[in-house]
């Protein structure tokens, strides 16, 4: 028994699971302390304007270069030659970043010509206009490293970027106010990209990229768009929720309290995501679908137990955590935080595993349709709930959608795994 466990741990370490998990943990911890720092350094109004600008650009970032940052995981890893590998990488980084730049300009146009809830947030939107584009370059490079099994370099880049944002925020917020956050992000991305260049050069240097045929481009873009559709709507759900809170309630204090309430509970997903990142390729390479179902059940059970324990402790300690971390001025966010511990636990413990494993077994259409339907239903239910119950309605609506959609994902995943 002990030998089996030891062998399994060695296998996970060799495969890069612990690099990914420890890296993700450090990133979340540093990002969390960076968030605390920003909250304490700026006033509530300025923080609301940053939140509004980030929320708009989160729509852009959610497209992930039209899915190309994810698509290179498959295409670069399975490339038949270095020339083909480089061709897909260059195609993704060029056209994916261009797509992000166009969407960012649309956001700038929107806030310029429209009446927005917080007109003072326009300056923050203008300063962050380049962020989705440079972030896409970083994400594409990190995806490329993962495609080649460079998990150590991948984790290092993520940790360095987050650390630089943390340190830069201290310096630049003091020097330039809330706009210093944008400068800190730009500098952090530049440093992380610089660190990844030597590693990626091993696969790109002195290699002439192939000319991709129309068929190859079509296949690559089909995969990219499928991944976008299956991921985009799930990512947009919390963004829609934030937008409805802004538009329906239009209160800077409520917006700040909402952001405080969801910040720590939302980190629950990082544990599940680390497991998914590691096991995705294992599931994708397993031909016996009944074996996939057995593996997935074990992964799902283990994940659920860990998430439920963490969420229960977090919910009980919410009053203490919020007062200690954010100060007594955010004490009115405690009740909402408890609700979101439950909501995010449902997502991380129950919904995320089948939703992410379906594409691994080649089922993209259902995943995309289900994500789109869930997003649409969530938007309508959240509107009605927030309008009727105020800020607490946001958590109630999201929890209901997570339960129903999670159940649908598991039922369909089981069906596809066990069908003859």
C-alpha positions in Angstrom: 0.0 0.0 0.0 2.7 2.4 1.0 4.8 1.4 -2.0 1.8 2.1 -4.3 1.3 5.5 -2.8 5.0 6.3 -3.0 5.0 5.2 -6.7 2.0 7.3 -7.5 3.6 10.4 -5.9 6.8 9.9 -7.9 4.7 9.6 -11.0 2.8 12.8 -10.3 6.1 14.6 -9.5 7.7 13.4 -12.7 4.7 14.4 -14.8 4.8 17.9 -13.4 1.7 17.9 -11.3 3.4 19.3 -8.3 5.1 22.1 -10.3 1.6 23.1 -11.6 -0.1 22.7 -8.2 2.6 24.6 -6.2 2.9 27.2 -8.9 -0.9 27.8 -8.9 -0.9 27.9 -5.2 1.8 30.5 -5.0 0.2 32.6 -7.8 -3.2 32.6 -5.9 -1.5 33.5 -2.6 0.5 36.3 -4.1 -2.5 37.6 -6.1 -4.6 37.5 -2.9 -2.1 39.6 -0.9 -1.8 41.9 -3.9 -5.5 42.4 -3.9 -5.5 43.1 -0.1 -2.8 45.7 -0.7 -4.7 47.5 -3.4 -7.9 47.6 -1.3 -6.0 49.2 1.5 -4.0 51.7 -0.6 -6.9 53.1 -2.6 -10.3 54.5 -1.6 -13.6 52.7 -2.3 -14.5 54.9 -5.2 -11.2 54.4 -7.0 -11.4 50.6 -6.4 -14.9 50.6 -7.9 -13.6 52.3 -11.0 -10.8 49.7 -11.3 -13.3 46.9 -10.8 -15.5 48.3 -13.6 -12.7 48.6 -16.1 -11.4 45.1 -15.2 -14.9 43.7 -15.7 -15.2 45.1 -19.2 -11.7 43.9 -20.2 -12.5 40.5 -18.7 -15.0 40.0 -21.5 -12.1 40.5 -24.0 -9.6 38.3 -22.1 -12.2 35.5 -21.9 -12.0 35.0 -25.6 -8.3 34.0 -25.1 -7.3 35.0 -28.6 -10.4 33.3 -30.1 -9.3 30.1 -28.3 -5.9 29.9 -29.9 -4.0 30.0 -26.6 -5.7 26.7 -25.8 -5.6 25.2 -29.2 -1.8 25.2 -29.4 -1.8 22.8 -26.5 -3.0 20.1 -28.9 -1.5 21.2 -32.2 2.0 22.1 -31.0 2.2 19.0 -28.8 1.2 16.8 -31.7 3.1 18.6 -34.4 4.9 16.3 -36.8 7.9 18.6 -37.2 9.6 21.6 -35.6 8.6 23.6 -38.6 4.9 22.8 -38.2 5.1 23.4 -34.5 6.5 26.9 -35.0 4.0 27.7 -37.7 1.0 27.0 -35.4 2.7 29.0 -32.6 3.3 32.0 -34.7 -0.2 31.9 -36.2 -1.7 31.8 -32.7 0.4 34.6 -31.2 -0.1 36.8 -34.3 -3.8 36.5 -35.0 -4.9 35.8 -31.4 -3.2 39.0 -30.2 -4.7 41.0 -33.1 -8.2 39.7 -32.2 -7.7 40.8 -28.6 -6.5 44.3 -29.8 -9.6 44.8 -31.9 -11.9 43.9 -29.1 -10.0 46.2 -26.7 -10.6 49.1 -29.1 -14.3 48.3 -29.2 -14.3 48.6 -25.4 -12.7 52.0 -25.5 -15.2 53.1 -28.1 -18.1 51.9 -26.0 -17.1 53.8 -22.8 -16.3 56.9 -24.9 -19.7 57.2 -26.7 -22.0 55.5 -24.1 -23.4 56.6 -20.7 -21.7 54.2 -18.2 -22.6 53.8 -14.5 -19.3 55.2 -13.4 -18.1 57.9 -15.9 -15.0 58.4 -13.8 -13.8 54.9 -14.7 -13.1 56.0 -18.3 -9.5 57.0 -17.5 -8.9 53.5 -16.1 -10.3 51.9 -19.2 -8.0 53.9 -21.5 -4.9 53.1 -19.4 -5.7 49.3 -19.6 -6.4 49.2 -23.3 -3.2 47.2 -24.1 -3.6 44.8 -21.3 -5.7 42.1 -23.1 -3.3 42.0 -26.0 0.0 41.7 -24.0 -1.8 39.2 -21.6 -2.7 37.1 -24.7 1.0 37.1 -25.8 1.9 35.9 -22.3 -0.8 33.2 -22.2 0.2 31.9 -25.7 3.8 31.5 -24.6 2.8 29.8 -21.4 0.5 27.4 -23.4 3.4 26.7 -25.7 5.6 25.7 -22.8 2.9 23.4 -21.4 2.6 21.8 -24.9 6.2 20.8 -24.7 6.1 19.6 -21.1 8.0 22.6 -19.7 5.9 22.6 -16.5 8.7 24.0 -14.4 9.2 27.0 -16.6 5.4 27.4 -17.0 5.0 27.6 -13.2 8.0 29.8 -12.7 6.7 32.4 -15.2 3.3 32.5 -13.6 4.8 33.0 -10.1 7.3 35.7 -11.3 4.5 37.6 -13.1 2.2 37.6 -10.1 5.1 38.6 -7.7 6.0 41.5 -10.0 2.4 42.7 -10.0 2.4 42.6 -6.2 5.7 44.5 -5.9 4.9 46.9 -8.7 1.5 47.7 -7.2 3.2 48.9 -4.0 5.6 51.1 -5.8 3.4 52.5 -8.6 0.2 53.0 -6.7 2.1 55.2 -4.2 3.7 57.1 -7.1 0.8 57.4 -9.6 -2.4 56.4 -7.7 -4.8 53.8 -9.1 -3.4 54.1 -12.6 -0.2 52.6 -11.2 -2.0 49.2 -11.2 -1.9 49.2 -15.0 1.8 50.0 -15.1 2.5 47.2 -12.6 0.7 44.7 -14.8 2.5 45.7 -18.0 5.9 45.5 -16.3 5.1 42.1 -14.8 4.1 40.7 -18.2 7.2 42.0 -19.8 9.4 40.4 -17.2 7.6 37.0 -17.4 7.8 37.0 -21.2 11.5 37.8 -21.0 12.1 34.8 -18.7 10.3 32.4 -21.1 12.2 33.4 -24.2 15.3 31.2 -23.5 13.1 28.1 -22.9 10.9 28.6 -25.9 13.9 29.3 -28.0 14.9 25.7 -27.7 12.0 24.8 -29.9 11.9 27.9 -32.1 15.5 29.0 -32.7 16.9 28.3 -36.2 13.6 26.8 -37.3 11.8 28.0 -40.4 8.0 27.9 -40.0 6.0 25.9 -42.4 3.4 27.6 -44.6 0.1 26.4 -43.1 -2.4 25.2 -45.8 -6.0 26.3 -45.9 -7.0 22.9 -44.5 -4.5 23.1 -41.6 -5.7 26.6 -40.7 -9.3 25.5 -40.9 -8.7 22.6 -38.6 -6.8 24.8 -36.2 -9.5 27.5 -36.1 -12.3 24.9 -35.8 -10.6 23.5 -32.7 -9.9 27.1 -31.4 -13.5 28.2 -31.8 -14.8 25.0 -30.2 -12.7 25.6 -27.2 -13.7 29.2 -27.1 -17.4 28.3 -27.1 -17.0 25.7 -24.4 -15.0 28.0 -22.1 -16.2 31.5 -22.9 -19.8 31.3 -21.6 -18.6 29.8 -18.3 -16.1 32.5 -17.9 -18.6 35.2 -18.8 -21.1 34.1 -16.1 -19.4 35.8 -13.2 -18.6 38.8 -15.5 -22.3 39.1 -16.3 -23.1 38.9 -12.6 -20.7 41.8 -11.9 -22.2 43.8 -14.7 -25.8 43.3 -13.4 -24.6 44.4 -9.9 -23.2 47.6 -11.4 -26.1 48.3 -13.8 -29.0 47.5 -11.5 -27.7 48.7 -8.1 -25.3 51.4 -9.2 -23.8 51.9 -5.8 -20.0 52.1 -5.4 -20.2 50.7 -1.8 -22.2 47.6 -2.9 -19.8 47.0 -5.8 -16.8 47.1 -3.5 -18.5 44.8 -1.0 -19.5 42.4 -3.7 -15.9 42.2 -5.0 -14.6 41.7 -1.4 -17.2 39.0 -0.8 -16.3 36.8 -3.8 -12.5 37.3 -3.8 -11.5 34.6 -1.4 -14.3 32.0 -2.1 -13.5 32.3 -5.8 -10.0 30.9 -5.2 -11.6 27.4 -4.5 -11.5 26.7 -8.2 -7.7 26.8 -8.4 -7.4 23.4 -6.6 -9.8 21.8 -9.1 -8.1 23.5 -12.0 -4.7 22.2 -11.1 -6.1 18.6 -11.1 -7.8 19.2 -14.4 -4.6 20.6 -16.0 -2.7 17.5 -15.0 -5.3 14.8 -15.8 -6.7 16.3 -19.0 -4.0 14.8 -21.2 -4.2 11.5 -19.3 -8.0 11.3 -20.0 -7.5 12.4 -23.6 -5.0 9.6 -24.3 -7.0 6.8 -22.6 -8.9 4.8 -25.2 -11.1 2.7 -22.8 -13.9 5.0 -22.0 -15.1 2.8 -19.1 -11.7 3.3 -17.6 -12.1 7.0 -18.1 -15.3 6.9 -16.1 -13.7 5.0 -13.3 -10.8 7.5 -13.2 -13.1 10.5 -13.3 -15.3 9.2 -10.5 -12.3 8.9 -8.2 -11.0 12.3 -9.2 -14.5 13.8 -8.7 -14.9 12.3 -5.3 -11.4 13.3 -4.0 -11.9 16.8 -5.3 -15.3 17.2 -3.8 -14.2 16.1 -0.3 -11.3 18.5 -0.3 -13.4 21.4 -1.6 -16.2 20.8 0.8 -13.8 20.8 3.8 -12.1 24.0 2.7 -15.4 25.8 1.9 -16.9 24.8 5.3 -14.0 26.2 7.2 -13.9 29.3 5.0 -17.6 30.0 5.5 -17.4 29.6 9.3 -14.4 31.9 9.5 -15.8 34.6 7.1 -16.4 37.2 9.8 -12.9 36.8 11.2 -11.2 36.7 7.7 -12.9 39.7 6.3 -12.3 41.9 9.4 -8.7 40.8 9.7 -7.8 41.1 6.0 -9.9 44.0 4.8 -10.7 45.9 7.9 -13.9 46.6 9.8 -15.2 48.9 7.1 -16.1 45.8 5.0 -17.9 44.0 7.8 -21.1 44.3 5.9 -19.7 41.9 3.3 -19.6 38.9 5.6 -23.1 37.6 4.9 -22.5 37.8 1.1 -19.1 36.1 1.5 -20.7 33.1 3.3 -23.2 32.7 0.4 -20.3 32.7 -2.2 -18.3 30.1 -0.2 -21.3 27.8 -0.8 -21.8 28.9 -4.5 -18.1 28.5 -5.4 -17.9 25.1 -3.6 -20.7 23.8 -5.8 -18.8 24.9 -8.9 -15.3 23.6 -7.9 -16.5 20.3 -6.2 -19.3 19.3 -8.6 -19.4 21.1 -11.9 -15.9 21.7 -13.1 -14.6 18.1 -13.5 -17.2 16.8 -16.1 -17.3 20.2 -17.8 -13.6 20.1 -18.5 -13.3 16.3 -19.2 -15.9 16.2 -21.9 -13.6 17.9 -24.5 -10.9 15.5 -23.5 -13.0 12.6 -24.8 -13.8 14.4 -28.0 -17.2 15.8 -27.0 -17.2 19.5 -27.8 -20.6 20.3 -29.2 -22.6 19.4 -26.0 -20.1 21.3 -23.9 -20.4 24.4 -26.0 -24.2 24.2 -26.1 -24.5 23.6 -22.4 -22.2 26.4 -21.6 -24.2 28.8 -23.8 -27.5 27.7 -22.3 -26.2 28.0 -18.8 -24.9 31.5 -19.5 -28.2 32.6 -21.0 -30.2 31.2 -18.1 -27.8 32.6 -15.6 -28.2 36.1 -17.1 -32.0 36.0 -16.9 -32.2 34.4 -13.4 -29.6 36.8 -12.0 -31.4 39.8 -13.4 -34.6 38.7 -11.7 -33.0 37.6 -8.5 -30.9 40.8 -8.1 -33.9 43.0 -9.0 -36.0 41.1 -6.3 -33.5 40.3 -3.5 -30.7 42.8 -4.1 -27.1 41.8 -3.9 -27.8 38.4 -2.2 -29.8 37.5 -5.3 -26.5 37.3 -7.3 -25.3 34.3 -5.2 -28.7 32.6 -5.1 -29.0 32.7 -8.9 -25.5 31.5 -9.6 -25.8 28.6 -7.1 -29.0 27.3 -8.8 -27.4 27.4 -12.2 -24.3 25.6 -11.0 -26.3 22.8 -9.5 -28.5 22.2 -12.5 -25.8 22.5 -15.1 -23.4 20.4 -13.0 -25.9 17.6 -12.8 -26.4 17.8 -16.6 -22.7 17.6 -17.3 -22.2 14.5 -15.1 -25.2 12.7 -16.6 -24.0 13.3 -20.2 -20.4 12.6 -19.3 -21.4 9.2 -17.8 -23.5 8.4 -20.9 -20.7 9.1 -23.3 -18.2 7.1 -21.2 -20.4 4.0 -20.8 -22.1 3.9 -24.2 -21.2 0.9 -26.4 
